[in-house]
Amino acid sequence: MRFLMFTGQGSQFVGMGKDLYDNFDSVKDIFQRADDSLGFKLSDIMFNAPESRLTLTKNAQPAILTVSYAIYDLLKKETDFDFDITAGHSLGEYTALVAAESFSFEEAVYAVYKRGEFMQNAVKEGVGAMAAIITKKHNAVEELCKNISKENDSYCSIANYNAQNQIIVSGYKKGVDKVSKVAQEESLGKTIPLNVSAPFHCDLMKPVEEKMANIIDKITINKPKKAIIENVYSDVIEDKNSIKKYLMEQITKPVRWLQNIEKAVELGSDEFIELGPKNILSSMLKRAYRKSNINFVVDLKSYNDYKGKL
């Protein structure tokens, strides 16, 4: 069984998708559809803008979705590629919904543009922060976050369970800094500050929920044609009625990507393929499942390499 993975924010870079855009009309078409849906040239931001502009959440999210879906569409049109189960990391869940034909591409790219805009505006720049902690001591970090959050303006919680040895914390900068400092002092793990514009997947994103609910209410949601593992509980989405609920909860609750992978394995997945600007999820997966069939398509070279395996 083939498990299709879509990456989330942080995988963007200036020039993403350009070599595929230059070589395939179908990719050009997807980029044009994104530009038309948004009412501005997202493709120009992706190819020519300063990195600081592309990194803005409102630009990064639709850009990543566009590249990821363009690669999927290319594989479908040029090969006999298909998949059995899919999931996306945070933002990537929207791409998974498009691949499973639950959302239209145009509605999804507009939705994640607004999602990025709302997230960016929810917390003033410099107030929030995120950090990665390289550790297997997830429970100890959870307790550390709870204790530090009791202090004034020090709220912090786990935002992502990415792998057995990697979690992400999110919250007020003061809280994230304290958690990072104590984690290193107590040998819980190495900490790495993340260059993000907002503290995602924590209670500071609460103002985004109502605004995104209004956006999703305007989307035509169809029953997924493929199984999708959602981020919050690692449940398999089997009907359209639960999709809005999962997407709303995802805004403030942690992404349980580690559990998503475990669920995919439990369901029988024996090939993993990541589509997006960078091979972030597949790289994490290779460290945990060294002998598994793990692939990625992120550019022209990896496309040709993977096409040769099909």
N, C-alpha and C positions, 0 to 999 in steps of 0.2 A: 504493500500500500504506500502511496506517495503522499507525503505531508508537505504542503505548500506554505511557506513562511514569508511574511512581509514585515520589514523593519519599520522602526518608528523614528521619532525626531532625534537628531544627532548624527544621522548618516548623510546629511546634505553637504555638498561642496560645490563651488563655482565650476561649471563645466560638466556637471552630472548629466549623463545621458547623451552628451553631444555626439559621440562617435556613432551611437545607434541612430540618432536623429539624422546624421549626415548620410547614413547608408540605407535607411528603410523608410519608404513612404508611409507605412502604417504607423511608425513612431511619430513622424511629422504630424500625421492626422490627429493622434491623441494629444500632442502638445497644442495643436491649434484648437482642439475642442476645449482644452483647459483654458486657453486664452479667451475664447468666446464665452465660456461659462462665467468667468470671473470679471470680464469687461476690461481687462488690462493684460499686457504682455508678460505673463508669468515666465514664459520661455526666455525673454530677454534678461530677466532677473537671474534666472538659472545659469545663463551662459556668460553674461557680461557684467552683472552688478558687482559691487564690492561684497566681500564675504559677509561683512557686518549687516548688509541689507538682506541677503539671502537667509542669514541666521535668525532674523526676526521671526518669531513663531508663526505669525500670520502668513509669511511667505514660505517658510521651511515646510510647514505641514502640507499645503497643496502641492508643493514642488516634489516632495518625496512620494506622495500618492501618485502623481502624474508619471514619474519615472518608473515606479514599481508596476503600475498597471500597464504602461506602454510595453514593458518587457514581457509581461504576461500575455498581452494581446499579440505581440510579435511571435512568441512561441506557439500560441494557438493557431496562428495563421500560416506559419512557415513549417511547422512540424505536426506530428500527431500527439503533441503534449496534452496531458490531462492530469487531474489529481483526484484524490479520494477525500482528503481532509485538509482544512486550511485554518490558519490563525495568523493574527498580526499583533505585533508588540505595540500596545497603546494606540497611537495614530494608525498603525498598520492594520488594526482591526477593521477600519473603514475600507481599506484596500481589499481585505479578505471578503468583506460583504459585497464589494463590486465583482470580484472574481467568482463568487458564488451566485451572482445574478440576483442578489437581494436589493441592492441599490444600483441606480444608474451611475455611470462615471461622472456625468455632469453635475448631478445633485450631490454626489459625494465630495467632489473637489470644491464645490462652493461651501458645503457644510464644514469641511475641515479648515477652509480659509477663515470662516467665522469663528470656529472653535479656537484657532490660533489667535485671532484678534481678541476674543473674550479672555483667553488665558493670559495673554500679554498684558491686558489692562486690569486684571483682577488684583494684582499686587504691584505696587510701585517698584520700579527698577532699583535694585540694591537692597530691598527689604527682605526678599526671599533668597533662598540658595538651595543647591542640591550637591550631594557628594556620593561617590562610590566608595564602598568599603569592601575590601578583598578579605573575606572571612567565611568560615563555615559555621561560626557561632551566631546564627541568626537570632536565637532566643535571647542571648545575652544583649545583643544590640537592640532588640525590641524593648527589653527592660530598661536599658540605658536611655532610650528615647522617651519612655514614659516618665522616668525620674527627672530628666532635664526639662521636659515639657511643663513640669509643675512650677518652674521658675518664670518670672515675668518676661514676656516677649521672647521666650525660648522654645516655643512649640516646634517639635520635630517628630517625624514618623517615617516608617519605611514606605517608600514609594514603589519600589520594584524588587521582586525576588527573581533575579535574572538567572542565577545558576547556583550550584551547590556552594560555590566559593565567591559569589558576588551578589551584594544587595546595594540598593540606592536609598539614601535618606533624603528627606525633603522637608522644608518648613521655613521658619524665620531664619535669617542668616546667623543671628546670635545663637540659636539652638543648634543649627547644623554645625557651626564652628565648634561649639562645646562638645557635641557628640563626637566629632572628628578628633578633637584633642584628647578626650578621655579614652576613646577607642584605641588610640595609639599608645597612650600611657599605660593602659591596662592590657596591652598586647592582644586586643581583640582582632586587629587586622590593620592593614595598610589603608589609608584614606586618600582619595583623589578628588579634589574639587572639580565640579563640572561647569563648563561654560554654557550656561543656559540663561534664558531671559525671564524665567518664572519658575516658581517651585511647584512642579506638577504632582498630581496624584496624592494630594493631601488636603486637609480641611481648608487651607487657604484658597483653594479653587472653588469653594462653595458658591460664590456669586456667579460662576459660569453655568451652573446646572439649569436654572430657570431660562436663561437666554438660549442655551443649546436645546432645551426642550421645545422651545418655539420654532427653532430651525428644523429639528427632526420631525416635528408635527407636519411640516410642509413637504416632506419627502415621501414619495411612493415606495412603500416597503413591501417587497415580495417574499414569499417563502424561499429560503435558501435552497439552491439545487444541489449543494454539497454540504457536508457536515462542517460546521465552524466551531472551534473551541474558543470560548470567550475568555477575557482576561481576569475577571474578578473572582470567579469561583471555579474556573476551568470546566464549566458545564459545556455540553454540546448543544448548540442552538439548533433546534429542530423545527421551530415555528416562528412566524414573523412577529407575533404579539409580544415576545419577550425581548426583542432586539433593542427597542428604545430604553427599556429598563436597564439592560446591561450597559448600554452606552452612557446612560446618565450616571450609574454607579461608578463606572470606570474613571470619571472625572476626579473624584476625591479619594477613591480606594486604590490600594496597591495593585500593580500589575503582577500577577503570579505566573510569570513566564516559565519558571522552573516546573511548576505544576502543569502548565500547558504541554510541555514536552513530555512529561511523565504520562499524561493522559493520552497523547498521540501514540506513544509506545504501547501503552495498555490496549489501545484500540487496534494495534497491529501494524503501525507504520514501520516500514523497513527502508524507506528512502526519504531523505529530507532535502528540500530544495528551497533556497532563499532567493527572492527576486527583489531588487532595490538598488539604490545608489552605491552601497557598500555591503560587503559580506560580514556584517557584525554578528548576526544571530548564528550563522553557520560556523563562524570562528569559535564562538562560545561553546557551541554544540560539539565541535571536534575535540575540545579539551575534555569533555565529559564522556563522549561515546566515540572513542578513538577508532574503533574498527567498523563503525557504521558507514552506510552509503550516504555521504553528505555532500551536497553540491550547491553551487550558487551561480546566478547570472546577474552581473552588474555592469557589464560593458561589452564591446564587440568581441574581444578575445574570449571572455568566459562564455559568451553566447555561442561562439563557434565551437568551443571545447565541449560544452554541454550538448549541443546539437549533434556532435559526433558520437555521443554516447546513446542517443535515442534510437 
